[in-house]
């Protein structure tokens, strides 16, 4: 039988731009769909765990992974760092377009630990060729990728994307780069490498940062400790994202001592560098939330989306660890959402005609995460201008926009959105100025399909073991609403259904002062601070628990892959009802059934 590779025209080789140089060989694992490494890939084993991805169940170890770019969580950089360090990651990464989240993880591995894998950008045409090689043995050598032995005489002038010379440095940058503070110099090297691959012409100063203090494994702890040992101190006001533990309660919760101690150490390392003990994935709930036009450096995908879109602040979707390096120096690449030109919408997306369903009292809180999920999937890497919500009354609350932002950021690659009539920068883009943009119209069927994805039809009601609330962190207003719904029910919690809420220390203190926490705990709600559902595992989630119900579109998407438990989705009122009955029917809310019915009726006529 002839060699399969011999059937491919020679040379079966393409050229791209190496964001990290090196050589590698392995079987090509390719997909036209992006993966959020955090939540989509197990950071210990290297297995794809995203339940909706076509590569689910595949192992990355020993493979050359080719995907178009990035989406979802900023913490993918920490995931790839852990995989490089534990030996369960891919041999090389190949992208259609720049993916700074994963590139930064490789930069950190190389700069701090001397470990690396090649990262190559091949452009659209090159990526289409790469997809056709899926399953074959491929060879990577710096900018070249081949399914045959590399032809050393290949014309190196044909590079898919021109190399950027790097940003122009100001005196402050040169001083940091060559100064005596080793942590700041190391940080500048990685910042400059990131600016180079994103074609940022220079750097700019930021006023505050939000860094991720979550402990993903040994490498993330070593990252923090190394910076502190090298003299790292944050040069701008810095808040810390949710942790992998409730720092104040982890021992009483039965968390493994080694894991809890390491997580505690990493959190304290960031505090030692000058960060505030905020420990929240919703920094926009803090008094320090940035103002419109303020240049900041935020990690955490929902926080980035909310800050850019709802607050009108300016931040790139910073990879985990890069925001910490920027916080050390106060300098960030001048590109992405920091630049007004890059904040323009790329696509107009129209929501279904709301009609009589436009009253938020009828559109329960399940509407916003469902809509965020559908818009995020449709927008992809494009910034959407969302139309059709202009007349909704009352306007969506900050909690509604928080739920939308989190769900949108989970599915989209874009770091922001505009909502006509709602978000602050939407008025900049009139109907006439956006008339030539690509457009898409969403339907009630799109929302119903997403509901069915989260809640597949079942012949009978399902037993719910755990209700998950607070992804992102619950606000004081949400605590008040939960308090009110429990009081209205005036029924005890079902003995076999646990209810856990995650929130920040600041919102917990306010809810305690208001008397909400006492009632919630009397009902049987467990309230955790510092951590959030992205990190909650056993033993907090009991070993025998099989099914989780959540009001979060973000957790509905990630939860099953992260915990191995079946995850369902419903609004907060439905969650409280299930807390009392212990069972979930999965029935669509009335507004969605009505919308779907009106759509089907119009099609019949």
C-alpha positions in Angstrom: 0.0 0.0 0.0 1.5 3.4 -1.0 2.5 5.9 1.7 -0.6 8.1 2.4 1.6 11.2 2.5 2.8 10.5 -1.0 -0.7 11.3 -2.4 -0.3 14.9 -1.3 1.4 17.2 -3.9 4.9 18.1 -2.9 5.9 20.2 -1.1 3.0 19.7 1.4 4.3 22.6 3.4 3.0 26.0 4.4 4.7 29.0 5.9 3.4 31.2 8.7 4.6 33.6 11.4 6.3 32.1 14.5 5.1 33.8 17.7 7.3 31.3 19.5 10.0 29.6 17.6 10.9 25.9 17.9 10.6 22.5 16.4 8.0 19.7 17.0 6.5 16.6 15.5 3.2 15.0 16.3 -0.2 13.9 15.0 -2.3 16.9 13.9 -5.4 17.5 16.0 -7.4 20.2 14.1 -10.7 21.8 14.4 -12.4 24.9 12.8 -13.9 25.7 16.2 -12.1 27.6 18.9 -11.5 26.1 22.4 -11.5 28.0 25.6 -8.6 26.2 27.3 -9.8 27.1 30.7 -13.0 25.2 31.2 -12.6 23.4 27.9 -9.3 21.5 28.6 -8.4 19.7 31.8 -5.2 21.5 33.1 -3.9 18.3 34.6 -4.5 15.6 32.0 -4.7 17.6 28.8 -8.0 16.1 27.8 -10.6 18.3 26.0 -13.6 18.5 28.4 -15.8 21.1 26.6 -19.0 19.0 26.2 -20.0 21.0 23.1 -16.7 20.8 21.2 -16.1 18.3 18.4 -12.7 17.4 20.0 -14.3 16.5 23.3 -12.4 13.5 24.8 -9.3 14.0 22.8 -5.9 14.1 24.5 -3.6 17.0 23.6 -0.4 15.3 24.8 1.9 14.6 21.9 -0.4 16.4 19.4 0.0 19.4 17.2 -3.1 21.4 18.0 -4.6 23.6 15.3 -7.6 25.9 16.0 -8.6 29.2 14.5 -8.0 31.4 17.6 -9.2 31.9 21.1 -12.5 32.3 22.9 -13.9 32.3 26.4 -11.8 32.6 29.5 -8.7 34.7 30.0 -7.3 31.9 32.2 -6.4 29.7 29.2 -2.9 31.1 29.5 -2.6 29.5 33.0 -4.0 26.3 31.6 -1.4 26.0 28.8 1.4 26.9 31.3 0.3 24.1 33.6 0.2 21.6 30.7 3.6 22.7 29.4 5.1 22.2 32.8 3.4 18.9 33.6 4.1 17.4 30.1 0.5 16.8 29.1 0.1 19.6 26.7 0.4 19.8 22.9 3.8 19.7 21.1 2.9 22.9 19.2 0.1 25.3 18.7 -1.1 26.4 15.2 -3.6 29.3 14.8 -5.3 31.0 12.0 -5.0 34.3 13.8 -3.2 35.7 16.7 -4.2 34.1 20.1 -2.5 36.2 22.7 -4.1 34.3 25.6 -2.4 31.0 24.8 0.8 32.8 23.5 1.2 34.5 26.8 1.1 31.2 28.7 3.9 30.0 26.4 5.9 33.2 26.9 5.7 32.8 30.7 6.8 29.2 30.4 9.8 30.2 28.3 10.8 33.4 30.2 10.4 32.1 33.7 11.0 28.4 33.4 12.9 27.7 30.2 10.2 25.5 28.8 8.5 26.2 25.5 6.5 24.9 22.5 6.3 26.4 19.0 3.4 28.8 18.3 2.7 29.5 14.6 0.1 31.8 12.9 -0.8 30.7 9.4 -3.6 32.9 8.2 -7.0 31.9 6.7 -5.7 30.2 3.6 -2.9 28.3 5.5 -5.4 27.2 8.1 -7.7 25.8 5.5 -4.8 23.7 4.3 -3.9 22.7 7.9 -7.5 21.4 8.5 -7.2 19.1 5.5 -4.2 17.4 7.2 -6.1 16.5 10.4 -5.0 13.1 11.7 -1.7 13.1 9.9 1.8 13.3 11.3 3.0 16.9 10.9 6.4 18.6 11.3 6.8 22.1 12.7 10.1 24.0 12.3 9.8 27.7 13.4 7.6 29.2 10.7 7.1 26.1 8.6 4.6 23.3 8.9 4.5 20.2 6.8 3.0 16.7 6.4 6.2 15.6 4.8 9.8 16.0 5.7 10.6 19.7 5.6 12.2 21.0 2.5 15.2 23.0 3.8 15.4 24.8 0.4 11.9 26.2 0.7 11.5 29.9 -0.1 11.4 31.6 3.3 10.2 34.9 1.8 6.7 33.6 1.5 5.5 34.2 5.1 1.7 34.2 5.7 1.7 37.3 8.0 4.5 39.8 8.1 6.5 40.0 11.3 5.9 43.1 13.4 9.1 44.9 14.4 7.8 45.5 17.9 6.5 48.5 19.8 8.3 51.8 20.0 9.5 52.2 23.5 9.4 55.4 25.6 12.0 56.2 28.2 9.9 54.8 31.0 9.8 51.5 29.1 13.5 51.4 28.5 14.2 52.1 32.2 11.9 49.3 33.3 13.4 46.9 30.8 17.0 47.6 31.8 16.5 48.5 35.4 17.7 46.7 38.5 14.3 45.3 39.5 14.4 41.9 37.9 10.6 41.3 38.2 9.8 44.5 36.3 12.4 43.7 33.6 11.0 40.2 33.1 7.5 41.7 33.0 8.5 44.2 30.4 10.0 41.4 28.2 6.7 39.5 28.1 4.6 42.7 27.7 6.8 43.7 24.7 6.5 40.2 23.2 2.7 40.5 23.5 2.7 44.0 22.0 4.7 42.6 19.1 2.4 39.7 18.2 -0.6 42.0 18.5 1.0 44.7 16.3 0.7 47.4 19.1 2.8 50.4 17.9 3.7 51.4 21.5 2.8 51.0 25.1 0.5 53.1 27.3 -0.1 53.7 31.0 -3.0 52.2 32.9 -4.6 53.5 36.1 -5.6 50.2 37.7 -5.5 46.4 37.2 -7.5 43.4 38.1 -5.4 40.2 38.4 -6.3 36.6 38.6 -5.1 35.0 41.9 -6.6 31.6 41.2 -4.4 28.6 41.9 -4.5 26.3 38.8 -1.6 24.1 39.8 2.1 24.2 40.8 3.1 26.4 37.9 0.7 29.2 38.8 2.0 29.2 42.3 5.6 29.3 41.1 4.7 32.2 38.8 3.6 34.3 41.7 6.4 33.3 44.0 9.0 34.0 41.4 7.8 37.5 40.8 7.8 38.2 44.5 11.3 36.8 44.9 12.5 39.0 42.1 11.3 42.1 43.9 7.9 42.5 42.2 5.5 45.1 43.6 2.4 46.4 41.9 2.8 50.0 40.6 -0.9 50.7 40.2 -4.0 50.0 42.4 -4.7 46.3 41.9 -7.6 44.1 42.8 -7.6 40.3 42.9 -10.0 38.0 41.1 -11.9 35.1 42.8 -9.7 32.4 44.3 -9.9 28.7 44.0 -10.8 28.6 47.7 -12.8 30.5 50.2 -9.8 31.9 52.0 -11.6 32.3 55.3 -13.4 28.9 55.4 -11.5 26.4 53.3 -10.3 24.3 56.2 -13.8 24.0 57.7 -15.1 23.1 54.2 -12.8 20.1 54.2 -10.7 21.2 51.2 -7.5 19.2 50.8 -4.8 20.6 53.0 -2.1 20.7 50.3 -4.3 22.3 47.7 -5.8 24.8 50.2 -2.4 25.8 51.5 -1.0 26.3 48.0 -4.1 28.4 47.0 -3.7 30.4 50.2 0.0 31.0 49.5 -0.7 32.3 46.0 -3.4 34.7 47.2 -1.0 36.0 49.9 1.8 36.3 47.4 -0.3 38.8 45.4 -1.3 40.6 48.6 2.4 40.8 49.4 3.0 42.5 46.1 0.5 45.2 47.1 -2.9 43.9 45.8 -6.2 44.6 47.7 -7.9 41.5 49.2 -11.0 41.9 46.9 -11.2 38.3 45.7 -14.0 38.8 43.3 -14.8 38.0 39.7 -17.0 41.0 39.6 -14.7 44.0 40.3 -17.2 46.3 38.8 -19.2 45.9 42.0 -16.4 47.5 44.0 -16.2 51.3 44.7 -13.0 51.3 42.6 -14.9 50.2 39.5 -13.3 52.1 36.5 -15.1 55.1 34.9 -15.9 55.6 31.3 -12.8 56.2 29.2 -10.4 55.0 31.9 -7.5 52.9 30.7 -7.2 49.7 32.8 -5.8 46.2 32.6 -8.4 43.6 33.6 -8.3 39.8 33.5 -11.4 37.6 33.8 -13.5 37.4 30.7 -16.8 38.6 32.2 -15.1 41.5 33.9 -13.4 42.5 30.6 -16.7 42.4 28.8 -18.6 44.3 31.4 -15.9 47.0 31.9 -15.6 47.7 28.2 -19.3 47.4 27.3 -21.3 48.5 30.3 -18.9 50.9 32.0 -17.2 52.3 28.9 -13.7 51.7 30.4 -10.9 50.5 28.2 -9.2 47.2 28.6 -7.9 44.4 26.4 -9.0 40.9 27.2 -5.9 40.3 29.1 -4.6 36.7 29.5 -4.1 35.4 33.0 -0.7 36.4 34.3 -0.2 39.2 31.7 -2.5 41.5 33.8 -0.2 40.8 36.8 2.9 41.8 34.7 1.1 44.9 33.6 0.2 45.8 37.2 3.9 45.5 38.1 4.9 48.0 35.4 1.8 50.1 34.8 2.4 49.7 31.1 0.3 47.9 28.6 0.3 47.4 24.8 -1.4 50.2 23.0 -3.9 48.2 21.0 -7.2 46.3 21.1 -9.9 47.9 23.1 -7.6 50.6 24.4 -7.9 52.3 21.0 -11.2 53.9 20.0 -10.9 52.7 16.4 -10.9 49.1 17.5 -14.1 49.4 19.6 -16.3 49.9 16.6 -18.9 47.2 15.9 -18.2 44.6 13.2 -21.7 43.0 13.0 -25.3 44.1 13.7 -27.3 41.4 15.6 -31.0 41.9 16.0 -32.8 40.2 18.8 -36.3 38.6 18.3 -39.2 41.0 18.2 -40.1 41.4 21.9 -43.6 42.8 21.4 -45.6 42.2 24.5 -42.7 40.4 26.1 -40.7 43.6 26.3 -41.6 44.1 30.0 -38.7 42.8 32.1 -41.3 41.6 34.6 -42.3 39.0 32.0 -38.9 38.4 30.7 -37.4 36.7 33.7 -33.7 36.7 34.4 -33.1 33.6 32.3 -33.5 35.8 29.2 -30.3 37.7 29.6 -27.8 34.7 29.9 -29.6 32.9 27.1 -29.4 35.9 24.9 -25.7 36.4 25.8 -25.0 32.8 24.8 -26.7 33.1 21.5 -25.2 36.5 20.6 -21.7 35.3 21.7 -21.9 32.3 19.4 -23.2 34.4 16.5 -20.6 37.2 17.0 -17.5 35.0 17.4 -14.5 37.3 17.2 -16.6 40.2 15.9 -17.8 43.1 18.2 -21.6 43.1 17.9 -24.0 46.0 17.9 -27.2 44.4 19.4 -30.4 46.0 18.2 -34.0 45.5 19.1 -33.8 46.2 22.9 -34.1 50.0 22.5 -37.7 50.1 23.8 -37.4 47.6 26.6 -38.8 48.9 29.9 -37.5 49.0 32.5 -33.9 49.1 31.1 -31.9 45.9 32.1 -30.4 46.2 35.5 -26.7 45.9 36.1 -27.3 42.3 37.2 -29.0 41.5 34.0 -26.1 43.0 32.0 -23.7 41.1 34.3 -25.4 37.8 33.4 -25.4 38.8 29.7 -21.7 39.8 29.8 -20.6 36.6 31.4 -22.5 34.3 29.0 -21.4 36.4 26.0 -17.8 36.3 27.1 -17.9 32.5 27.6 -18.9 31.9 23.9 -17.4 34.9 22.1 -13.9 35.8 21.2 -14.8 39.5 21.1 -13.9 41.5 24.3 -17.0 43.8 24.2 -20.5 44.4 22.8 -22.7 47.4 22.2 -26.5 47.4 23.0 -28.4 50.1 21.1 -30.3 52.3 23.7 -28.5 50.7 26.6 -24.7 50.7 26.7 -22.7 54.0 26.8 -20.9 53.8 23.4 -23.8 52.5 21.3 -25.0 56.1 20.5 -21.7 56.6 18.5 -23.0 54.1 15.9 -26.1 55.3 14.2 -28.2 53.2 11.9 -26.8 55.0 8.8 -23.2 54.5 9.9 -23.6 50.8 10.5 -25.9 50.0 7.5 -23.0 48.4 5.6 -22.0 46.0 8.4 -22.8 42.3 8.1 -26.1 41.6 9.9 -27.8 38.7 11.6 -31.3 38.3 13.0 -31.9 36.1 16.0 -35.1 34.2 16.5 -37.0 32.8 19.4 -36.0 29.4 18.0 -32.4 30.3 18.6 -33.1 31.0 22.3 -35.2 27.9 22.6 -32.5 25.7 21.0 -30.0 27.0 23.6 -32.5 26.3 26.4 -32.8 22.7 25.1 -29.1 22.4 24.9 -28.9 23.2 28.6 -32.1 21.3 29.4 -32.5 18.3 27.1 -36.1 16.9 27.2 -36.7 14.3 29.9 -39.7 12.0 30.3 -40.0 12.9 34.0 -38.8 15.5 36.5 -35.2 15.3 37.5 -33.8 15.2 41.0 -31.6 18.2 41.7 -28.8 17.7 44.2 -27.3 21.2 44.2 -28.4 24.7 43.1 -25.5 26.9 42.1 -25.9 30.7 42.3 -23.4 33.5 41.9 -21.4 32.9 38.7 -20.3 35.7 38.4 -20.5 36.8 42.1 -23.9 37.6 43.5 -24.5 41.3 44.1 -26.3 42.8 47.1 -29.4 43.3 44.9 -29.4 39.6 44.0 -29.0 38.7 47.6 -32.1 40.9 48.3 -34.1 39.2 45.5 -33.1 35.7 46.7 -34.2 36.7 50.2 -37.5 38.0 48.9 -38.2 34.8 46.8 -37.5 32.6 49.7 -39.8 34.6 51.9 -42.5 34.5 49.3 -42.2 30.7 49.0 -42.6 30.4 52.8 -41.6 26.7 52.5 -38.6 24.8 53.9 -35.8 23.8 51.7 -35.9 20.3 50.4 -33.6 18.2 52.6 -31.8 16.6 49.7 -31.1 19.7 47.7 -28.2 21.9 48.6 -28.1 25.6 47.7 -24.7 27.4 47.5 -24.2 31.1 46.6 -20.8 32.6 45.9 -20.1 36.3 46.4 -17.4 38.7 47.3 -16.4 39.8 50.7 -17.7 43.3 50.1 -21.2 42.2 48.9 -21.3 39.7 51.7 -20.6 42.4 54.3 -23.4 44.6 52.9 -25.8 41.7 52.8 -25.0 40.8 56.4 -25.7 44.4 57.5 -29.0 44.3 55.7 -30.0 41.0 57.4 -30.2 38.9 54.3 -27.5 36.5 55.2 -29.2 35.3 58.4 -32.4 34.5 56.6 -30.6 32.8 53.7 -28.6 30.6 56.2 -31.7 29.8 58.2 -33.4 28.6 55.0 -30.3 26.4 54.3 -28.3 28.5 51.8 -24.5 28.2 52.1 -22.8 31.4 51.3 -19.2 31.3 50.2 -16.9 34.3 49.7 -13.6 34.7 47.8 -14.1 31.8 45.4 -16.6 31.3 42.6 -18.2 28.4 40.7 -15.4 28.3 38.2 -13.3 26.7 41.0 -15.8 24.9 43.3 -15.2 21.2 43.4 -15.3 18.3 45.9 -15.7 18.3 48.8 -17.8 21.5 48.6 -19.8 19.7 45.9 -20.6 16.4 47.7 -19.4 13.2 46.2 -22.9 11.8 45.7 -24.2 14.8 43.9 -25.1 14.0 40.3 -27.1 17.0 39.0 -26.7 20.7 39.4 -29.2 23.5 38.5 -27.8 27.0 37.9 -29.1 30.4 37.0 -25.8 31.2 35.2 -25.3 30.8 31.5 -21.6 30.8 32.1 -21.7 27.9 34.6 -24.3 26.1 32.5 -21.8 26.0 29.7 -18.7 25.1 31.8 -20.1 23.2 34.8 -20.5 19.8 33.4 -16.9 19.7 32.0 -15.5 21.1 35.2 -17.3 18.9 37.7 -18.4 15.8 35.8 -22.0 16.5 37.0 -25.0 17.0 34.8 -25.7 20.7 34.7 -29.1 22.3 34.1 -30.2 26.0 33.6 -33.1 28.1 34.8 -34.0 31.5 36.2 -33.5 32.5 39.8 -37.2 32.1 40.7 -37.2 28.6 39.2 -34.1 27.8 41.2 -35.8 28.8 44.5 -38.9 26.7 43.5 -36.6 23.7 42.9 -34.8 24.3 46.2 -38.2 23.6 47.9 -39.3 20.7 45.7 -36.0 19.0 44.9 -37.1 18.4 41.3 -36.6 20.2 38.0 -38.9 19.7 35.0 -36.8 21.6 32.5 -39.9 23.4 31.3 -39.3 26.5 29.3 -40.4 29.8 31.0 -43.6 31.3 29.8 -42.0 34.2 27.9 -39.9 31.8 25.8 -42.9 29.5 25.1 -45.0 32.5 24.1 -42.3 33.9 21.9 -41.7 30.6 20.2 -45.4 30.1 19.7 -45.8 33.6 18.1 -42.9 32.8 15.8 -44.3 29.4 14.8 -47.8 31.0 14.3 -46.4 33.7 12.0 -44.6 31.0 9.9 -47.9 29.1 9.5 -49.6 32.2 8.1 
